[in-house]
Amino acid sequence: MGLFDFFTQEIAIDLGTANTLIIHNDKVVVDEPSIVAVDRTTNKIIGVGRKAQLMHGKTHENIKTIRPLKDGVIADFHAAEHMIREMIKMLHPRKRLFNPSLRMVICIPSGITEVEKRAVRDSAEHAGAKEVYLIHEPMAAAIGIGIDVEEPMGNMIIDIGGGTSEIAVIALGGIVCDKSIRVAGDEFTSDIEEYMRRQHNILVGERTAERIKIEVGAALPELENGPEDYAVSGRDLMTGIPKEITVSYSEIAHALDKSISKVEEAILSALEMTPPELSADIYKTGIYLAGGGALLRGLDKRISMRTKLPVHIADDPLRAVARGTGIALKNIDRFQFLIRD
């Protein structure tokens, strides 16, 4: 077995729109932003992950930054393949005599098409994978949260990632009904950019808007112990001169209101599709929140108020999907729902 391990490496990948996580030997060994920097003149990759993130929005004409995934699926095949390959290299910074064959489990959105599925599989195979298994994100999130997905008990999972919000009802190791909408973290970020431009006449970049979302992002305009106001620097649209203003969490809650309402509508729509026996289970177990969007202050309260159901946030929601993918990798033979062509 030891020799076999030496020749085969098992890795689980949470290929996200915003961040990519790789799990090896039950540990998160790579946690990097899903972004690639390319030299336009030579078409060479000059940075992946954090290194490319630092360049994002600050490049000159010879460098461009690409986010290979959009709305949870691969938008740039070439960049995605290079990103996966470079991130796998981060597992072993030292040179090896030979590269072991890779067995990968990759998570995909539940509303993905066959063509998009093929793109994920091809990217992984081009990056050196010999065996590729796919798992749906809500299922991976449920396993990561610690739910026994093979029980005849209904559980509702909401995974709000960077590109998509996945809502699924899971029972007996399968997804009974699901709703996938392309309103998630990226949409929240662009709402903030738009709000700053409209309300404060200040132009901010994607990275600054993301920072505002993390520091003072909220789903409710009134919180018990809300964050302090946050200072934002950007370009004044009237004068063109850089300036600084402060924003409060209540303002950001108003800015995000429309997008969060879309997520709420999708949740209600998924609850409407749920078979009555499973609805009875969900009434008892409540709703589970995972993904980066679950960190939005007051989101659990807002969803609970709308659905009249208890809402639980996963421990470390950012890594719930990656953890579940890692567990599925260890138990490939047990989990029949892993997709394998």
C-alpha positions in Angstrom: 0.0 0.0 0.0 2.9 2.4 0.9 4.4 1.8 -2.6 1.0 2.4 -4.2 0.7 5.7 -2.3 4.1 6.7 -3.6 2.8 6.3 -7.2 -0.7 7.7 -6.7 -1.6 10.9 -5.1 -5.2 11.6 -4.0 -6.4 15.2 -3.8 -9.7 16.9 -3.3 -10.3 20.2 -5.1 -13.0 22.8 -4.3 -12.7 24.7 -7.6 -14.5 28.0 -6.6 -15.2 31.2 -8.5 -13.4 33.2 -5.8 -11.1 30.7 -4.1 -9.6 27.3 -4.9 -8.9 24.9 -2.0 -6.9 21.7 -2.3 -7.1 19.0 0.4 -4.4 16.3 0.7 -4.1 13.8 3.5 -7.1 15.4 5.3 -5.5 18.8 5.4 -6.2 22.0 3.5 -2.8 22.4 1.8 -3.7 25.1 -0.8 -6.1 28.0 -0.2 -5.6 30.6 -2.9 -7.8 33.1 -4.9 -8.9 31.7 -8.2 -7.0 34.1 -10.4 -4.2 34.0 -12.9 -1.9 36.7 -14.2 -0.7 36.4 -17.9 2.0 38.2 -19.8 0.2 39.4 -23.0 3.3 39.5 -25.1 4.5 35.9 -24.5 1.2 34.4 -23.2 3.0 33.0 -20.3 1.5 32.6 -16.8 3.4 34.9 -14.5 1.4 34.5 -11.3 -1.3 32.3 -9.8 -3.4 32.7 -6.7 -2.3 35.4 -4.2 0.5 36.6 -6.4 -1.9 37.3 -9.2 -4.5 38.7 -6.8 -2.0 41.4 -5.8 -1.8 42.4 -9.4 -5.6 42.5 -10.0 -6.8 45.9 -10.9 -3.2 47.3 -10.9 -1.8 45.9 -14.2 -0.3 47.8 -17.2 -1.0 46.8 -20.8 1.4 43.9 -21.0 -0.1 42.0 -18.1 -3.7 40.9 -17.7 -5.4 39.1 -14.8 -7.9 36.4 -15.6 -10.5 34.8 -13.3 -10.9 31.4 -15.1 -14.2 30.6 -13.4 -17.4 32.7 -13.8 -20.7 31.8 -12.1 -19.2 28.6 -10.7 -18.1 27.2 -14.1 -15.0 27.4 -16.2 -15.1 30.4 -18.5 -11.4 30.3 -19.7 -10.3 26.7 -20.3 -6.6 27.5 -20.9 -6.3 29.6 -17.8 -8.2 27.1 -15.6 -5.9 24.2 -16.7 -2.8 26.3 -15.9 -4.3 27.4 -12.5 -5.0 23.8 -11.5 -1.6 22.6 -12.6 0.2 25.4 -10.7 -1.8 24.9 -7.6 -1.1 21.2 -7.6 2.7 22.1 -7.8 2.2 24.0 -4.6 1.7 20.7 -2.8 5.3 19.8 -3.4 7.5 23.0 -3.7 10.6 20.8 -4.0 11.3 19.1 -7.4 10.4 15.4 -7.6 12.1 12.7 -9.7 8.7 11.9 -11.2 5.1 13.1 -10.9 2.8 10.6 -9.3 -0.5 9.9 -11.1 -3.4 11.9 -9.6 -6.8 10.8 -8.4 -9.0 13.9 -8.0 -12.4 14.6 -6.6 -13.7 18.0 -7.8 -16.9 19.7 -6.7 -19.2 21.2 -9.3 -22.4 23.4 -9.0 -25.7 21.4 -9.0 -27.1 23.3 -11.9 -24.1 22.6 -14.2 -24.7 21.5 -17.9 -23.0 18.5 -19.5 -20.7 20.8 -21.5 -19.6 22.6 -18.4 -19.0 19.3 -16.6 -16.9 18.1 -19.5 -14.8 21.4 -19.3 -14.0 20.7 -15.6 -13.1 17.1 -16.3 -10.9 18.0 -19.3 -9.1 20.8 -17.4 -8.3 18.3 -14.6 -7.1 15.6 -17.0 -4.9 18.1 -18.9 -3.5 19.2 -15.5 -2.3 15.6 -14.9 -5.3 13.7 -13.4 -5.6 10.0 -14.3 -8.9 9.5 -12.4 -11.5 12.3 -12.0 -14.6 12.1 -9.8 -17.1 14.9 -9.6 -19.4 15.8 -6.6 -22.2 18.3 -6.4 -21.4 21.3 -4.1 -24.5 21.0 -1.9 -23.7 17.3 -1.3 -20.0 18.2 -0.5 -21.2 21.0 1.9 -23.6 18.6 3.7 -20.8 16.1 4.2 -18.5 18.8 5.4 -21.0 20.1 7.9 -21.2 16.7 9.4 -24.7 15.6 8.1 -25.2 11.8 7.5 -26.3 12.2 3.9 -27.3 8.5 3.5 -30.0 8.7 6.1 -33.7 8.7 5.0 -33.9 12.2 6.6 -34.4 15.4 4.7 -31.8 18.2 5.1 -31.7 21.6 3.3 -28.3 23.0 2.4 -27.7 26.5 1.1 -24.1 27.0 -0.2 -23.5 30.7 -1.1 -20.2 30.8 -2.9 -18.6 33.4 -5.2 -20.4 32.7 -8.4 -23.5 30.6 -7.5 -25.9 30.1 -4.6 -26.8 26.4 -4.4 -29.9 25.4 -2.6 -30.6 21.7 -2.3 -32.7 19.2 -0.3 -30.7 16.1 0.4 -31.9 12.6 1.5 -30.7 9.0 1.0 -27.4 10.0 -0.5 -29.0 12.0 -3.3 -30.3 15.5 -4.2 -34.1 15.4 -4.2 -34.6 18.9 -5.4 -32.3 21.8 -6.0 -32.1 25.3 -7.2 -29.0 27.0 -8.5 -28.9 30.7 -9.1 -26.1 32.9 -10.3 -26.5 35.4 -7.5 -23.7 35.1 -4.9 -20.6 36.8 -3.5 -19.5 38.3 -6.9 -22.9 39.8 -7.3 -22.8 41.3 -3.8 -19.4 42.8 -4.6 -20.7 44.5 -7.8 -23.7 45.7 -5.9 -21.3 47.5 -3.5 -19.3 49.0 -6.4 -22.6 50.3 -7.9 -23.8 51.7 -4.6 -20.6 53.6 -4.0 -20.7 55.1 -7.4 -24.4 56.0 -7.2 -24.6 57.1 -3.6 -21.2 58.6 -2.9 -20.0 59.5 -6.3 -16.8 57.5 -5.7 -15.3 54.9 -8.0 -13.9 51.8 -6.2 -12.3 48.7 -7.7 -13.4 45.1 -7.3 -10.8 44.4 -4.6 -11.9 47.4 -2.5 -15.6 46.4 -2.8 -14.7 42.9 -1.7 -12.9 44.4 1.3 -15.9 46.5 2.2 -18.1 43.4 2.0 -15.8 41.6 4.4 -15.4 44.5 6.9 -18.9 45.9 7.0 -21.1 43.5 4.9 -24.5 42.9 6.5 -27.9 41.5 5.4 -29.9 43.5 8.0 -29.8 47.3 8.5 -30.0 46.8 12.3 -27.7 44.5 14.1 -27.2 44.0 17.9 -23.4 44.5 17.7 -22.6 45.7 14.2 -19.1 46.4 13.0 -17.5 49.9 13.2 -17.8 52.2 10.2 -15.2 51.5 7.5 -13.0 54.1 5.7 -13.0 53.6 1.9 -10.6 55.2 -0.6 -11.4 55.7 -4.2 -11.6 58.2 -7.1 -14.1 61.0 -6.9 -16.2 60.9 -10.0 -16.7 64.7 -10.0 -13.2 65.9 -9.6 -11.2 62.8 -10.6 -9.1 63.2 -7.4 -8.6 60.3 -4.9 -10.7 60.8 -1.8 -11.8 58.9 1.4 -15.3 58.4 2.9 -16.7 56.2 5.6 -19.5 53.7 5.1 -21.6 51.9 7.7 -23.0 48.4 7.7 -26.6 49.7 7.4 -25.7 51.3 4.0 -24.2 48.1 2.8 -27.3 46.2 3.9 -29.4 48.5 1.7 -27.0 48.0 -1.2 -27.2 44.2 -0.9 -30.9 44.0 -0.3 -32.1 43.3 -3.8 -29.6 40.5 -4.4 -30.3 38.9 -1.0 -34.0 39.0 -1.9 -33.2 36.9 -5.0 -31.5 34.3 -2.8 -34.5 34.3 -0.5 -36.9 33.8 -3.5 -34.8 30.8 -4.6 -34.9 29.3 -1.1 -38.7 29.6 -1.1 -38.9 28.1 -4.6 -36.8 25.1 -3.5 -39.0 24.7 -0.4 -42.1 24.7 -2.6 -40.6 21.8 -4.7 -39.8 19.7 -1.6 -41.9 16.5 -1.1 -44.2 16.8 2.0 -42.4 14.1 4.0 -39.1 15.9 3.6 -40.7 19.2 4.3 -41.7 17.7 7.7 -38.0 16.8 8.3 -36.7 20.2 7.3 -39.2 21.8 9.8 -37.4 19.8 12.5 -33.8 20.1 11.3 -33.9 23.6 9.9 -31.7 25.0 7.1 -27.9 24.8 7.0 -25.8 27.6 5.6 -22.3 27.2 4.1 -20.0 29.0 1.7 -18.4 32.5 2.1 -21.9 34.2 1.8 -22.9 32.6 5.1 -20.4 35.0 6.8 -22.6 38.0 5.9 -23.7 39.4 9.2 -27.4 38.8 10.0 -28.0 36.6 6.9 -29.1 33.6 9.0 -31.5 35.8 10.9 -33.0 37.3 7.7 -33.5 33.9 6.1 -35.0 32.6 9.4 -37.5 35.5 9.5 -38.5 34.9 5.9 -38.9 31.1 6.1 -39.9 30.8 9.8 -37.4 28.0 10.1 -34.2 27.6 12.3 -31.1 28.5 10.3 -27.7 27.0 11.3 -24.3 28.4 10.0 -21.7 25.7 9.4 -18.4 25.8 11.4 -15.9 27.5 9.2 -18.4 27.9 6.3 -15.7 28.9 3.8 -14.1 25.4 4.0 -17.2 23.3 4.5 -17.4 22.3 0.8 -13.7 21.5 0.7 -13.9 19.4 3.8 -16.8 17.4 2.4 -14.9 16.9 -0.9 -12.0 15.6 1.2 -14.2 13.1 3.1 -15.8 11.9 -0.2 -12.3 11.3 -1.6 -11.4 9.1 1.4 -14.7 7.1 1.0 -14.9 6.9 -2.8 -16.2 3.3 -2.7 -18.9 4.1 -0.2 -20.4 7.2 -1.8 -22.3 6.1 -4.9 -23.3 9.6 -5.8 -19.8 10.6 -7.0 -20.0 11.1 -10.7 -17.6 9.0 -12.7 -17.7 8.6 -16.5 
